[in-house]
Amino acid sequence: MIFLKLIKYIIIYLLLLFVETNLLHLISIKNITPDLILIFVIIISFREDKSKATVIGFFAGIIQDVFTTNFFGLFALTKSIIGFSGGFLQQPNKKYSFVYNCISFMVLIFIHEFIYQFVFSLGAGIGFFKLLFYYIIPRSLYTLIVVIMMYLIYNPTVARTKIASG
């Protein structure tokens, strides 16, 4: 049973990695794209315990590092942190509201982008506010929009409840 779940995660990850490395540039806005691997790690961190999510985050990040020419190991670090941190926001066998999940997504995405962009820009002479407003916030918002859309598609009862009550 665990083996089948691992195979499913690997297949989903490879599909997301293919889309992120080959197709995502088609929907970029001023060279900003959502981080599909981060979304994958966040969802895993909500479904699995902290140790499994941390390990999955590390391997997802290290493989992402291999396919990018950036600061090697930085994706592994940030994805591991998010895998671990996501476990604190969700308790097993407990239902959470749509708003709570959106806030959890927003916090985790912002933490990831803040750490990644801050470490990546060290020595580049980019000011803090420029880094925040030109890199961290736009990437965070774009990734948040995509994860909320995926959440609504994946969990249609939430979408129907929100539409019916709104």
MODELLER restraints for C-alpha pairs under 7 A, 6 or more apart:
rsr = mdl.restraints
at = mdl.atoms
rsr.add(forms.Gaussian(group=physical.xy_distance, feature=features.Distance(at['CA:16:A'], at['CA:36:A']), mean=6.26, stdev=0.5))
rsr.add(forms.Gaussian(group=physical.xy_distance, feature=features.Distance(at['CA:16:A'], at['CA:37:A']), mean=6.63, stdev=0.5))
rsr.add(forms.Gaussian(group=physical.xy_distance, feature=features.Distance(at['CA:17:A'], at['CA:37:A']), mean=6.86, stdev=0.5))
rsr.add(forms.Gaussian(group=physical.xy_distance, feature=features.Distance(at['CA:20:A'], at['CA:36:A']), mean=6.51, stdev=0.5))
rsr.add(forms.Gaussian(group=physical.xy_distance, feature=features.Distance(at['CA:24:A'], at['CA:33:A']), mean=6.68, stdev=0.5))
rsr.add(forms.Gaussian(group=physical.xy_distance, feature=features.Distance(at['CA:25:A'], at['CA:33:A']), mean=6.84, stdev=0.5))
rsr.add(forms.Gaussian(group=physical.xy_distance, feature=features.Distance(at['CA:32:A'], at['CA:139:A']), mean=6.10, stdev=0.5))
rsr.add(forms.Gaussian(group=physical.xy_distance, feature=features.Distance(at['CA:33:A'], at['CA:139:A']), mean=6.69, stdev=0.5))
rsr.add(forms.Gaussian(group=physical.xy_distance, feature=features.Distance(at['CA:33:A'], at['CA:142:A']), mean=6.89, stdev=0.5))
rsr.add(forms.Gaussian(group=physical.xy_distance, feature=features.Distance(at['CA:34:A'], at['CA:139:A']), mean=6.35, stdev=0.5))
rsr.add(forms.Gaussian(group=physical.xy_distance, feature=features.Distance(at['CA:34:A'], at['CA:142:A']), mean=5.45, stdev=0.5))
rsr.add(forms.Gaussian(group=physical.xy_distance, feature=features.Distance(at['CA:34:A'], at['CA:143:A']), mean=4.24, stdev=0.5))
rsr.add(forms.Gaussian(group=physical.xy_distance, feature=features.Distance(at['CA:34:A'], at['CA:146:A']), mean=6.97, stdev=0.5))
rsr.add(forms.Gaussian(group=physical.xy_distance, feature=features.Distance(at['CA:35:A'], at['CA:143:A']), mean=5.90, stdev=0.5))
rsr.add(forms.Gaussian(group=physical.xy_distance, feature=features.Distance(at['CA:38:A'], at['CA:79:A']), mean=6.68, stdev=0.5))
rsr.add(forms.Gaussian(group=physical.xy_distance, feature=features.Distance(at['CA:39:A'], at['CA:147:A']), mean=6.29, stdev=0.5))
rsr.add(forms.Gaussian(group=physical.xy_distance, feature=features.Distance(at['CA:41:A'], at['CA:57:A']), mean=5.60, stdev=0.5))
rsr.add(forms.Gaussian(group=physical.xy_distance, feature=features.Distance(at['CA:41:A'], at['CA:79:A']), mean=6.79, stdev=0.5))
rsr.add(forms.Gaussian(group=physical.xy_distance, feature=features.Distance(at['CA:41:A'], at['CA:83:A']), mean=5.89, stdev=0.5))
rsr.add(forms.Gaussian(group=physical.xy_distance, feature=features.Distance(at['CA:42:A'], at['CA:82:A']), mean=6.75, stdev=0.5))
rsr.add(forms.Gaussian(group=physical.xy_distance, feature=features.Distance(at['CA:42:A'], at['CA:83:A']), mean=6.30, stdev=0.5))
rsr.add(forms.Gaussian(group=physical.xy_distance, feature=features.Distance(at['CA:42:A'], at['CA:86:A']), mean=6.27, stdev=0.5))
rsr.add(forms.Gaussian(group=physical.xy_distance, feature=features.Distance(at['CA:44:A'], at['CA:53:A']), mean=5.97, stdev=0.5))
rsr.add(forms.Gaussian(group=physical.xy_distance, feature=features.Distance(at['CA:45:A'], at['CA:53:A']), mean=4.86, stdev=0.5))
rsr.add(forms.Gaussian(group=physical.xy_distance, feature=features.Distance(at['CA:45:A'], at['CA:83:A']), mean=5.00, stdev=0.5))
rsr.add(forms.Gaussian(group=physical.xy_distance, feature=features.Distance(at['CA:45:A'], at['CA:84:A']), mean=6.94, stdev=0.5))
rsr.add(forms.Gaussian(group=physical.xy_distance, feature=features.Distance(at['CA:45:A'], at['CA:86:A']), mean=4.97, stdev=0.5))
rsr.add(forms.Gaussian(group=physical.xy_distance, feature=features.Distance(at['CA:45:A'], at['CA:87:A']), mean=5.37, stdev=0.5))
rsr.add(forms.Gaussian(group=physical.xy_distance, feature=features.Distance(at['CA:46:A'], at['CA:86:A']), mean=6.04, stdev=0.5))
rsr.add(forms.Gaussian(group=physical.xy_distance, feature=features.Distance(at['CA:46:A'], at['CA:87:A']), mean=5.93, stdev=0.5))
rsr.add(forms.Gaussian(group=physical.xy_distance, feature=features.Distance(at['CA:46:A'], at['CA:90:A']), mean=5.74, stdev=0.5))
rsr.add(forms.Gaussian(group=physical.xy_distance, feature=features.Distance(at['CA:49:A'], at['CA:87:A']), mean=6.08, stdev=0.5))
rsr.add(forms.Gaussian(group=physical.xy_distance, feature=features.Distance(at['CA:50:A'], at['CA:83:A']), mean=6.67, stdev=0.5))
rsr.add(forms.Gaussian(group=physical.xy_distance, feature=features.Distance(at['CA:50:A'], at['CA:84:A']), mean=4.88, stdev=0.5))
rsr.add(forms.Gaussian(group=physical.xy_distance, feature=features.Distance(at['CA:50:A'], at['CA:87:A']), mean=4.99, stdev=0.5))
rsr.add(forms.Gaussian(group=physical.xy_distance, feature=features.Distance(at['CA:51:A'], at['CA:84:A']), mean=6.81, stdev=0.5))
rsr.add(forms.Gaussian(group=physical.xy_distance, feature=features.Distance(at['CA:53:A'], at['CA:83:A']), mean=4.62, stdev=0.5))
rsr.add(forms.Gaussian(group=physical.xy_distance, feature=features.Distance(at['CA:53:A'], at['CA:84:A']), mean=6.11, stdev=0.5))
rsr.add(forms.Gaussian(group=physical.xy_distance, feature=features.Distance(at['CA:54:A'], at['CA:80:A']), mean=4.71, stdev=0.5))
rsr.add(forms.Gaussian(group=physical.xy_distance, feature=features.Distance(at['CA:54:A'], at['CA:81:A']), mean=6.89, stdev=0.5))
rsr.add(forms.Gaussian(group=physical.xy_distance, feature=features.Distance(at['CA:54:A'], at['CA:83:A']), mean=4.48, stdev=0.5))
rsr.add(forms.Gaussian(group=physical.xy_distance, feature=features.Distance(at['CA:54:A'], at['CA:84:A']), mean=4.90, stdev=0.5))
rsr.add(forms.Gaussian(group=physical.xy_distance, feature=features.Distance(at['CA:55:A'], at['CA:80:A']), mean=6.76, stdev=0.5))
rsr.add(forms.Gaussian(group=physical.xy_distance, feature=features.Distance(at['CA:57:A'], at['CA:76:A']), mean=6.86, stdev=0.5))
rsr.add(forms.Gaussian(group=physical.xy_distance, feature=features.Distance(at['CA:57:A'], at['CA:79:A']), mean=4.68, stdev=0.5))
rsr.add(forms.Gaussian(group=physical.xy_distance, feature=features.Distance(at['CA:57:A'], at['CA:80:A']), mean=4.51, stdev=0.5))
rsr.add(forms.Gaussian(group=physical.xy_distance, feature=features.Distance(at['CA:57:A'], at['CA:83:A']), mean=5.28, stdev=0.5))
rsr.add(forms.Gaussian(group=physical.xy_distance, feature=features.Distance(at['CA:58:A'], at['CA:76:A']), mean=4.65, stdev=0.5))
rsr.add(forms.Gaussian(group=physical.xy_distance, feature=features.Distance(at['CA:58:A'], at['CA:77:A']), mean=6.65, stdev=0.5))
rsr.add(forms.Gaussian(group=physical.xy_distance, feature=features.Distance(at['CA:58:A'], at['CA:79:A']), mean=5.89, stdev=0.5))
rsr.add(forms.Gaussian(group=physical.xy_distance, feature=features.Distance(at['CA:58:A'], at['CA:80:A']), mean=4.68, stdev=0.5))
rsr.add(forms.Gaussian(group=physical.xy_distance, feature=features.Distance(at['CA:59:A'], at['CA:76:A']), mean=6.74, stdev=0.5))
rsr.add(forms.Gaussian(group=physical.xy_distance, feature=features.Distance(at['CA:60:A'], at['CA:76:A']), mean=6.97, stdev=0.5))
rsr.add(forms.Gaussian(group=physical.xy_distance, feature=features.Distance(at['CA:61:A'], at['CA:75:A']), mean=4.55, stdev=0.5))
rsr.add(forms.Gaussian(group=physical.xy_distance, feature=features.Distance(at['CA:61:A'], at['CA:76:A']), mean=3.75, stdev=0.5))
rsr.add(forms.Gaussian(group=physical.xy_distance, feature=features.Distance(at['CA:61:A'], at['CA:79:A']), mean=5.56, stdev=0.5))
rsr.add(forms.Gaussian(group=physical.xy_distance, feature=features.Distance(at['CA:62:A'], at['CA:73:A']), mean=6.12, stdev=0.5))
rsr.add(forms.Gaussian(group=physical.xy_distance, feature=features.Distance(at['CA:62:A'], at['CA:75:A']), mean=6.39, stdev=0.5))
rsr.add(forms.Gaussian(group=physical.xy_distance, feature=features.Distance(at['CA:62:A'], at['CA:76:A']), mean=4.67, stdev=0.5))
rsr.add(forms.Gaussian(group=physical.xy_distance, feature=features.Distance(at['CA:64:A'], at['CA:75:A']), mean=6.77, stdev=0.5))
rsr.add(forms.Gaussian(group=physical.xy_distance, feature=features.Distance(at['CA:65:A'], at['CA:72:A']), mean=5.53, stdev=0.5))
rsr.add(forms.Gaussian(group=physical.xy_distance, feature=features.Distance(at['CA:65:A'], at['CA:73:A']), mean=6.19, stdev=0.5))
rsr.add(forms.Gaussian(group=physical.xy_distance, feature=features.Distance(at['CA:65:A'], at['CA:75:A']), mean=5.95, stdev=0.5))
rsr.add(forms.Gaussian(group=physical.xy_distance, feature=features.Distance(at['CA:71:A'], at['CA:120:A']), mean=6.82, stdev=0.5))
rsr.add(forms.Gaussian(group=physical.xy_distance, feature=features.Distance(at['CA:74:A'], at['CA:116:A']), mean=6.73, stdev=0.5))
rsr.add(forms.Gaussian(group=physical.xy_distance, feature=features.Distance(at['CA:78:A'], at['CA:112:A']), mean=5.74, stdev=0.5))
rsr.add(forms.Gaussian(group=physical.xy_distance, feature=features.Distance(at['CA:78:A'], at['CA:115:A']), mean=6.83, stdev=0.5))
rsr.add(forms.Gaussian(group=physical.xy_distance, feature=features.Distance(at['CA:78:A'], at['CA:116:A']), mean=6.43, stdev=0.5))
rsr.add(forms.Gaussian(group=physical.xy_distance, feature=features.Distance(at['CA:82:A'], at['CA:108:A']), mean=6.30, stdev=0.5))
rsr.add(forms.Gaussian(group=physical.xy_distance, feature=features.Distance(at['CA:82:A'], at['CA:112:A']), mean=6.62, stdev=0.5))
rsr.add(forms.Gaussian(group=physical.xy_distance, feature=features.Distance(at['CA:89:A'], at['CA:104:A']), mean=6.70, stdev=0.5))
rsr.add(forms.Gaussian(group=physical.xy_distance, feature=features.Distance(at['CA:98:A'], at['CA:158:A']), mean=6.73, stdev=0.5))
rsr.add(forms.Gaussian(group=physical.xy_distance, feature=features.Distance(at['CA:102:A'], at['CA:148:A']), mean=6.86, stdev=0.5))
rsr.add(forms.Gaussian(group=physical.xy_distance, feature=features.Distance(at['CA:105:A'], at['CA:144:A']), mean=6.75, stdev=0.5))
rsr.add(forms.Gaussian(group=physical.xy_distance, feature=features.Distance(at['CA:106:A'], at['CA:144:A']), mean=6.15, stdev=0.5))
rsr.add(forms.Gaussian(group=physical.xy_distance, feature=features.Distance(at['CA:109:A'], at['CA:140:A']), mean=5.76, stdev=0.5))
rsr.add(forms.Gaussian(group=physical.xy_distance, feature=features.Distance(at['CA:110:A'], at['CA:140:A']), mean=5.61, stdev=0.5))
rsr.add(forms.Gaussian(group=physical.xy_distance, feature=features.Distance(at['CA:113:A'], at['CA:136:A']), mean=5.47, stdev=0.5))
rsr.add(forms.Gaussian(group=physical.xy_distance, feature=features.Distance(at['CA:113:A'], at['CA:140:A']), mean=6.51, stdev=0.5))
rsr.add(forms.Gaussian(group=physical.xy_distance, feature=features.Distance(at['CA:114:A'], at['CA:136:A']), mean=5.92, stdev=0.5))
rsr.add(forms.Gaussian(group=physical.xy_distance, feature=features.Distance(at['CA:117:A'], at['CA:136:A']), mean=6.64, stdev=0.5))
rsr.add(forms.Gaussian(group=physical.xy_distance, feature=features.Distance(at['CA:152:A'], at['CA:158:A']), mean=6.57, stdev=0.5))
rsr.add(forms.Gaussian(group=physical.xy_distance, feature=features.Distance(at['CA:152:A'], at['CA:159:A']), mean=5.44, stdev=0.5))
